[in-house]
């Protein structure tokens, strides 16, 4: 199983548009072969003492893929080519951590 945690910083004032596009994209990605999870989340202040400072412009994406081959195909999917540039235009930065289960 491949686990991915992506962090996106969305441009000021663009969060609603970013989340709406993200949810549309999600519906397509969940139909892809090998996609186990593709979930976007925004932050909120919790009582957890080790929580990082909340960033109102940060969106986290948690992905799980059955195989490396499935993940590679995901990047070439037509909906990624359609939505990717639109989402990139709405954010300041993006980073990802890719892991394998133990």
Secondary structure, DSSP 8 states (H G I E B T S, - for coil): -EEEEEEEEE-TT-HHHHHHHHHHHHHHHTTSTTEEEEEEEE----S-TT-----TTEEEEEEEES-HHHHHHHHT-HHHHHHHHHHHHTEEEEEEEEEE--
